[in-house]
Amino acid sequence: MCCPARVLSRPCDAEVPTLCVEPVPGFRAIFRLLSDETIDFDIDLYELWGQERLDVLCGFLRAIGRRLDRTVFLCPEGAGADVAVLRYEPGGDRIATRHDR
């Protein structure tokens, strides 16, 4: 088992470690351990067809947010939280769209 402190204390020019998680068959999240302050991961939107898969994604965001007791943002690649498409809000224990305020 790898120690997180060891992974995050790697040299600046070292390859970024990744962790692939598959909550259900055919739906993957690839975590990129870029810093010890944020959790960055990619998902393939082509794997999210239908309500069932959207529910899996929302459950995944909710599980991360509940565990960390933090807001989790789903943003387009390269964008910041201000343009998040979905977000989990721990205060209301809910998933919201960018249009919900």
C-alpha positions, 0 to 999 in steps of 0.5 A: 500500500502506498503512503499518500504523503510519499506520493504527494511529496514526489519531485516536481518533475515526477510523473503524476500518479493516477488512480482508476476507480470503477464504481460500476462496470463501464463507468470510470473515474481517473484520479490525478494526484496533483496536490494535497489540497485538491482532488482532481479526477476525470470521467468520460461523459460517453459512459453516462448514457441514461438516468441510471448512469447519471444516478451513479455519477451523482451517487459518486459525487455525493459519496466523495462529498459526504466523506470529506464534508466538502462541496464537490464540483463537476466542471468541464475540463480546464474550467474552474468551480465557477462554471461547474455543471453539477455540484454536491452541497454537503450543507443540504446533502444534495446535488445541484446544477449550475442553475440552482442557487 
